[in-house]
Amino acid sequence: MTEVGRALDAFEADGEIGAIVITGSERAFAAGADIKEMQNRTFQERYGGNFLAHWNRISTVKKPVIGAVNGFALGGGCEWAMMCDVIYAGEKAQFGQPEILLGTIPGEILLITLILN
Ligand SMILES: CC(C)(COP(=O)(O)OP(=O)(O)OC[C@H]1O[C@@H](n2cnc3c(N)ncnc32)[C@H](O)[C@@H]1OP(=O)(O)O)[C@@H](O)C(=O)NCCC(=O)NCCSC(=O)CCO
């Protein structure tokens, strides 16, 4: 997400860019946070270390952001899609929050977004 954040910073500052399209591959838009990286960290390490510090950057970009989604948009990937101003979903797009099966809850913005909508 740090790299995506840097790219969004650059696009926002570039006067030649009017809108931003975020996409993935045909198979997956994004499968969410790296479970392997998360699994051995305690709550204190993740929270104190600002593990999700840049996750909501998509929602703060001051240019229209379009999420072009195909394949899996899971966990944080689903949240990324929901942060876009417009979601353009292909027929094979699948949205979900499977992290509840790991005993965790959507980490960043999903619950707030659902309540607001
Ligand atoms: C994305 C799925 C549906 C793909 O399933 P499949 O095609 O069967 O492929 P897999 O063999 O399951 O996966 C291939 C390979 O990718 C690794 N992987 C997939 N997702 C992640 C991930 N989120 N983090 C880390 N690694 C991931 C998987 O372990 C395999 O690696 P190998 O080394 O080859 O074994 C399926 O993989 C799936 O459902 N993934 C979990 C999605 C998920 O739970 N996302 C939420 C993450 S928590 C989060 O986002 C916090 C914010 O709330």
The ligand as an SDF file (V2000), in Angstrom:
LIG
                    3D

 53 55  0  0  0  0  0  0  0  0999 V2000
   -7.5060  -15.0590   -3.3510 C   0  0  0  0  0  0  0  0  0  0  0  0
   -7.9370  -16.5240   -3.2370 C   0  0  0  0  0  0  0  0  0  0  0  0
   -9.4580  -16.6550   -3.3800 C   0  0  0  0  0  0  0  0  0  0  0  0
   -7.2400  -17.2920   -4.3980 C   0  0  0  0  0  0  0  0  0  0  0  0
   -7.5430  -18.6610   -4.2610 O   0  0  0  0  0  0  0  0  0  0  0  0
   -6.7720  -19.7160   -5.1860 P   0  0  0  0  0  0  0  0  0  0  0  0
   -6.9040  -19.3420   -6.6100 O   0  0  0  0  0  0  0  0  0  0  0  0
   -7.2830  -21.0730   -4.7860 O   0  0  0  0  0  0  0  0  0  0  0  0
   -5.2270  -19.5560   -4.8500 O   0  0  0  0  0  0  0  0  0  0  0  0
   -4.4910  -19.8670   -3.4870 P   0  0  0  0  0  0  0  0  0  0  0  0
   -3.7080  -21.1320   -3.6630 O   0  0  0  0  0  0  0  0  0  0  0  0
   -5.4240  -19.8130   -2.3180 O   0  0  0  0  0  0  0  0  0  0  0  0
   -3.5100  -18.6150   -3.3730 O   0  0  0  0  0  0  0  0  0  0  0  0
   -2.3430  -18.5050   -4.1840 C   0  0  0  0  0  0  0  0  0  0  0  0
   -1.2180  -17.9800   -3.3390 C   0  0  0  0  0  0  0  0  0  0  0  0
   -1.5380  -16.6410   -2.9460 O   0  0  0  0  0  0  0  0  0  0  0  0
   -1.4620  -16.5540   -1.5270 C   0  0  0  0  0  0  0  0  0  0  0  0
   -2.4000  -15.5440   -1.0320 N   0  0  0  0  0  0  0  0  0  0  0  0
   -3.6540  -15.3270   -1.4350 C   0  0  0  0  0  0  0  0  0  0  0  0
   -4.2150  -14.3160   -0.7630 N   0  0  0  0  0  0  0  0  0  0  0  0
   -3.2570  -13.8820    0.0830 C   0  0  0  0  0  0  0  0  0  0  0  0
   -3.2020  -12.8420    1.0690 C   0  0  0  0  0  0  0  0  0  0  0  0
   -4.2630  -12.0360    1.3140 N   0  0  0  0  0  0  0  0  0  0  0  0
   -2.0590  -12.6660    1.7590 N   0  0  0  0  0  0  0  0  0  0  0  0
   -1.0010  -13.4580    1.5350 C   0  0  0  0  0  0  0  0  0  0  0  0
   -0.9680  -14.4460    0.6260 N   0  0  0  0  0  0  0  0  0  0  0  0
   -2.0890  -14.6540   -0.0730 C   0  0  0  0  0  0  0  0  0  0  0  0
   -1.8180  -17.9590   -1.0370 C   0  0  0  0  0  0  0  0  0  0  0  0
   -1.3740  -18.1590    0.2800 O   0  0  0  0  0  0  0  0  0  0  0  0
   -1.0480  -18.7760   -2.0490 C   0  0  0  0  0  0  0  0  0  0  0  0
    0.3370  -18.7530   -1.7300 O   0  0  0  0  0  0  0  0  0  0  0  0
    1.2330  -20.0760   -1.8360 P   0  0  0  0  0  0  0  0  0  0  0  0
    2.5710  -19.6530   -1.3270 O   0  0  0  0  0  0  0  0  0  0  0  0
    1.1890  -20.4460   -3.2780 O   0  0  0  0  0  0  0  0  0  0  0  0
    0.5680  -21.1020   -0.9560 O   0  0  0  0  0  0  0  0  0  0  0  0
   -7.5340  -17.1530   -1.8860 C   0  0  0  0  0  0  0  0  0  0  0  0
   -6.1230  -17.2400   -1.8330 O   0  0  0  0  0  0  0  0  0  0  0  0
   -8.0190  -16.4060   -0.6970 C   0  0  0  0  0  0  0  0  0  0  0  0
   -9.1810  -16.4950   -0.3330 O   0  0  0  0  0  0  0  0  0  0  0  0
   -7.1100  -15.6570   -0.0590 N   0  0  0  0  0  0  0  0  0  0  0  0
   -7.3730  -15.0150    1.2010 C   0  0  0  0  0  0  0  0  0  0  0  0
   -7.9950  -13.6590    0.9610 C   0  0  0  0  0  0  0  0  0  0  0  0
   -8.2210  -12.9670    2.2930 C   0  0  0  0  0  0  0  0  0  0  0  0
   -8.4760  -13.5660    3.3340 O   0  0  0  0  0  0  0  0  0  0  0  0
   -8.1220  -11.6190    2.2710 N   0  0  0  0  0  0  0  0  0  0  0  0
   -8.2740  -10.8190    3.4740 C   0  0  0  0  0  0  0  0  0  0  0  0
   -6.9330  -10.5590    4.0790 C   0  0  0  0  0  0  0  0  0  0  0  0
   -7.0310   -9.6760    5.6540 S   0  0  0  0  0  0  0  0  0  0  0  0
   -7.2150   -8.0530    5.1810 C   0  0  0  0  0  0  0  0  0  0  0  0
   -7.2980   -7.7150    4.0430 O   0  0  0  0  0  0  0  0  0  0  0  0
   -7.1830   -7.0400    6.3060 C   0  0  0  0  0  0  0  0  0  0  0  0
   -8.1300   -5.9210    6.0420 C   0  0  0  0  0  0  0  0  0  0  0  0
   -9.3650   -6.2310    6.5780 O   0  0  0  0  0  0  0  0  0  0  0  0
  1  2  1  0
  2  3  1  0
  2  4  1  0
  2 36  1  0
  4  5  1  0
  5  6  1  0
  6  7  2  0
  6  8  1  0
  6  9  1  0
  9 10  1  0
 10 11  2  0
 10 12  1  0
 10 13  1  0
 13 14  1  0
 14 15  1  0
 15 16  1  0
 15 30  1  0
 16 17  1  0
 17 18  1  0
 17 28  1  0
 18 19  1  0
 18 27  1  0
 19 20  2  0
 20 21  1  0
 21 22  1  0
 21 27  2  0
 22 23  1  0
 22 24  2  0
 24 25  1  0
 25 26  2  0
 26 27  1  0
 28 29  1  0
 28 30  1  0
 30 31  1  0
 31 32  1  0
 32 33  2  0
 32 34  1  0
 32 35  1  0
 36 37  1  0
 36 38  1  0
 38 39  2  0
 38 40  1  0
 40 41  1  0
 41 42  1  0
 42 43  1  0
 43 44  2  0
 43 45  1  0
 45 46  1  0
 46 47  1  0
 47 48  1  0
 48 49  1  0
 49 50  2  0
 49 51  1  0
 51 52  1  0
 52 53  1  0
M  END
$$$$
